[in-house]
Amino acid sequence: MMMYLRIAALAVFLAVVALALWYRGNAIKAEAETRQAKADLATAIGVNDANDETIGRMKATAEAKDKLLAEIAGQIATINGAIAENTAAVEGLKDANEDVRAYLAGAIPPNLGLQLNK
């Protein structure tokens, strides 16, 4: 009977050792997974930071572009106003002054003709 008790005790001891080794293996695996998850998180945070920086640069570029387009639109409006004033002045001279009317009735230089016929 003593022999059976020893065998049973040995079997229980081996089962406890096997269980402890199995738990230890799981703990090692969990630690490795935790380290990998932390590394993945750090990578994701780095990528997000880089994306945020890129988005910031793109927004600044878009704002600068919009400002330039607004300035150009203002300059075009000023130029169009000046052209309209010049055209009106030439038309006014044409209507008011016989010499200008006679000049314009003759051969008009091509560039001036383009301006007058707009």
C-alpha positions as CSV (number, residue, x, y, z in Angstrom):
1,M,0.0,0.0,0.0
2,M,2.8,2.4,0.7
3,M,4.0,1.9,-2.8
4,Y,0.7,3.1,-4.1
5,L,0.8,6.2,-1.9
6,R,4.2,7.0,-3.2
7,I,3.2,6.5,-6.8
8,A,0.1,8.7,-6.2
9,A,2.2,11.4,-4.5
10,L,4.6,11.3,-7.4
11,A,1.8,11.5,-9.9
12,V,0.3,14.5,-8.0
13,F,3.7,16.1,-7.8
14,L,4.3,15.6,-11.5
15,A,0.8,17.0,-12.3
16,V,1.5,20.1,-10.2
17,V,4.8,20.6,-11.9
18,A,3.3,20.1,-15.3
19,L,0.5,22.6,-14.4
20,A,3.0,25.1,-13.1
21,L,5.1,24.8,-16.3
22,W,2.0,25.2,-18.4
23,Y,1.0,28.3,-16.5
24,R,4.5,29.6,-16.7
25,G,4.5,29.1,-20.5
26,N,1.2,31.0,-20.8
27,A,2.7,33.8,-18.7
28,I,5.7,34.0,-20.9
29,K,3.5,34.0,-24.0
30,A,1.3,36.8,-22.5
31,E,4.3,38.9,-21.6
32,A,5.6,38.6,-25.2
33,E,2.2,39.5,-26.5
34,T,2.1,42.5,-24.2
35,R,5.5,43.7,-25.4
36,Q,4.4,43.3,-29.0
37,A,1.1,45.2,-28.3
38,K,3.1,48.0,-26.7
39,A,5.4,48.1,-29.7
40,D,2.5,48.1,-32.1
41,L,0.9,50.9,-30.1
42,A,4.0,53.0,-30.2
43,T,4.3,52.5,-34.0
44,A,0.6,53.5,-34.4
45,I,1.1,56.6,-32.2
46,G,4.2,57.5,-34.3
47,V,2.2,57.1,-37.6
48,N,-0.7,59.1,-36.2
49,D,1.7,61.9,-35.2
50,A,3.3,61.9,-38.6
51,N,-0.2,62.0,-40.2
52,D,-1.3,64.9,-38.0
53,E,1.9,66.8,-38.9
54,T,1.2,66.2,-42.6
55,I,-2.4,67.2,-42.3
56,G,-1.2,70.4,-40.5
57,R,1.1,71.2,-43.4
58,M,-1.6,70.5,-46.0
59,K,-4.0,72.8,-44.2
60,A,-1.4,75.6,-44.0
61,T,-0.7,75.1,-47.7
62,A,-4.4,75.2,-48.5
63,E,-4.8,78.4,-46.5
64,A,-1.8,80.0,-48.2
65,K,-3.2,79.0,-51.6
66,D,-6.6,80.4,-50.8
67,K,-5.0,83.7,-49.7
68,L,-3.0,83.9,-52.9
69,L,-6.1,83.1,-55.0
70,A,-8.1,85.9,-53.2
71,E,-5.2,88.3,-53.8
72,I,-5.1,87.3,-57.5
73,A,-8.9,87.7,-57.8
74,G,-8.6,91.2,-56.3
75,Q,-5.9,92.1,-58.8
76,I,-7.9,90.8,-61.7
77,A,-10.9,92.8,-60.5
78,T,-8.6,95.9,-60.4
79,I,-7.3,95.2,-63.9
80,N,-10.8,94.6,-65.3
81,G,-11.9,97.9,-63.7
82,A,-9.0,99.7,-65.3
83,I,-9.7,98.2,-68.7
84,A,-13.4,99.2,-68.4
85,E,-12.3,102.8,-67.4
86,N,-9.9,103.0,-70.4
87,T,-12.5,101.6,-72.8
88,A,-15.1,104.1,-71.5
89,A,-12.6,106.9,-71.8
90,V,-11.8,106.0,-75.4
91,E,-15.5,105.7,-76.2
92,G,-16.1,109.0,-74.5
93,L,-13.4,110.7,-76.5
94,K,-14.7,109.1,-79.7
95,D,-18.1,110.5,-79.0
96,A,-17.0,113.9,-77.8
97,N,-14.0,114.8,-80.0
98,E,-14.1,115.0,-83.8
99,D,-10.4,114.5,-84.2
100,V,-10.5,111.2,-82.2
101,R,-13.6,110.1,-84.1
102,A,-11.7,110.8,-87.4
103,Y,-8.6,109.0,-86.2
104,L,-10.6,106.0,-85.1
105,A,-12.5,106.0,-88.4
106,G,-9.2,105.4,-90.2
107,A,-6.9,102.4,-90.0
108,I,-6.6,101.5,-86.3
109,P,-3.5,99.7,-85.1
110,P,-4.3,96.0,-84.5
111,N,-3.7,96.1,-80.8
112,L,-5.9,99.1,-80.3
113,G,-8.5,97.6,-82.5
114,L,-8.6,94.5,-80.2
115,Q,-9.0,96.7,-77.2
116,L,-11.8,98.8,-78.7
117,N,-13.7,95.8,-80.1
118,K,-14.0,93.9,-76.8
